[in-house]
Amino acid sequence: MKKLSQLLTSIQPLQVVGDTAVDIIDLINDSRQAREGVLFVAVKGVAVDSHRFIADVIAAGARAIVCEEMPQTLSQSVTYIQVENSVIALAHLADEWFDHPSRNLRLVGVTGTNGKTTTATLLYEMARLMGHKAGLLSTVENIIDTVRTPAKQTTPDHLTLNRLLHEMVQAGCEYAFMEVSSHSCVQRRIEGITFAGGIFTNLTRDHMDFHKTVDNYIAAKKMFFDALPSGAFALVNADDKVGEVMLQNTRADKYRYSLRSMTDFKGRIVESRLDGTTLELNGNQVEVLFTGRFNAYNLLSVYGASLLLGFDPQETLVKMSLLEPVAGRFQTLRSPRGYTAIVDYAHTPDALVNVLDTIREVVGTAGHIITVCGCGGDRDAGKRPIMAREAAVRSDRVVLTSDNPRTEDPDEILRQMEVGLPDETRPHVLTITDRRQAIRTACQLAQAGDVVLIAGKGHEDYQEIMGVKHHFDDREQVQEVFASESQS
């Protein structure tokens, strides 16, 4: 419980009508949660303008209302606070309600098209290995010290984000690491959050259904770095031309990492295998349980951020060798018949290229690559033919299949993918809508020494069809195939 007057110190109202000395028992922005004594923030959302529910929340007992437009009729028992932007007001009210949790943590945000989950998760693991309590907010899961819960979205809403950070503080966490999505930047979900550092991984085409243009997508990512405070660090991938754009207007201390040139943190791949890599980091060699150039970049950013957080350089190198791949990210499974299945979250053209190039680099011409991939529904349709083309030109065989069609017709999604297939690759491409059958077919096509890449869903344990989520896990499907192989 807090006094409304205390909460209002965090925002700049245009006007206040009513008593500010009242007690507030909860802060909400969902009218369905209204009850006696709450402060309700009416937000103009993309789909719904919750200003229209103000009368309902007052009837349920709301004590105060934050809004952009004052109701025509005002209740004498309610305090009204008019603001210019209720989304921004909600962000700062949430920060105040939960006692400014991000100020009491060393919070590092990770943004970019690919690598966010791996980088944030490995930084969480690094802090734990260094003996510190830490928290994680990722696409896969949220962790408060050691308590894990599945994540509902990459970057939570204002209230959920501040509540989770508050719980981390209460649990004694010193560090926290979180993915920062481009959507969350535009929607101001990280407004009012204090970051100790920010990491930029890379930027390639994604989320065009939301951002419309690549320039808008870049601008969304840049908002995060523009908001970093002085004294924080901004660590960017110097091998991505957008990295320098991220640093243009930041007040944070600027650092770079690279596999190609001399930077603050320089890496080099000494040897790459399907089960690991020998990396050189600032002149020191270390064996890691990760494969591929894309993972080398992820690990290099983890190394750089660890040092910027003050972890001992030599101890950091030792802990790097103990880090393990994130579930569904280049997760390697060995078949009884001698081929390898790799489950990976690659769901953008660039991510798919990175994974396939990594496999080809390791396998060479000794084995075939058989790729299973699809594209999600209700998302950027422009990448569908690109995904199919990249899979076809970099694989020996391809099985196009359903991903998460959501509310779209899966067969129509596959037809849009097929448009991108070069003519010479078509004889080597199968289209099987049923994902279970597609995985089984790809495995049946594999011989000893081959690699079956199952791309797109990674850690996800569901398939969303016509708005309904059905249990489906690529890893489980592969294990079922392996079990049948062992019995035959």
Number of C-alpha atoms within 10 A of each C-alpha: 11 15 13 20 14 14 19 17 12 18 16 12 19 10 12 15 16 16 15 19 12 16 17 21 17 18 24 20 21 14 21 11 14 23 19 15 20 25 29 29 25 25 22 16 11 7 6 9 11 17 21 14 15 21 15 13 23 23 12 17 16 28 25 27 25 25 26 21 14 17 13 5 7 13 12 10 13 20 22 25 23 20 20 14 16 23 23 20 25 28 24 24 26 25 27 20 22 17 14 20 24 24 16 17 23 18 24 27 26 25 27 24 20 22 24 25 25 25 30 29 28 24 27 26 22 22 22 17 17 15 9 16 21 27 35 30 29 27 24 22 16 24 22 23 22 13 9 12 12 12 15 12 14 21 22 24 16 25 21 12 22 26 19 20 28 23 17 25 24 11 16 17 20 17 25 28 30 28 27 29 26 27 17 20 19 18 17 18 22 25 20 23 22 22 24 25 25 25 30 32 25 22 20 17 16 23 20 16 12 13 18 12 14 15 9 15 23 19 18 19 25 24 17 28 27 17 18 23 17 13 12 22 24 29 28 28 27 23 17 15 11 20 22 16 16 24 21 12 14 21 17 21 15 17 19 22 26 21 20 11 13 13 15 14 23 21 25 21 17 12 14 20 16 19 11 15 22 20 23 19 20 16 11 11 15 16 17 24 17 27 25 24 19 19 23 24 24 22 24 26 30 23 27 24 24 19 15 18 16 9 16 12 14 11 11 20 18 14 19 22 17 13 18 14 17 18 17 24 22 25 21 21 17 14 21 14 14 13 18 21 28 24 24 25 21 25 22 23 20 20 21 24 17 16 25 23 18 20 26 17 15 16 17 12 10 9 18 22 26 27 29 30 26 29 29 22 22 13 18 18 17 15 21 25 21 20 25 27 19 18 29 24 16 19 23 16 24 27 25 28 25 27 26 24 23 18 14 16 13 23 16 12 23 23 14 19 24 21 14 17 20 13 8 9 16 13 9 13 21 17 19 18 18 14 22 16 13 23 25 15 16 22 26 12 12 22 16 13 14 21 29 29 29 28 28 25 26 23 19 17 14 16 22 17 18 14 12 11 13 11 10 16 17 25 24 11 16 22 15 13 18 19 13 10 14 11 6 5
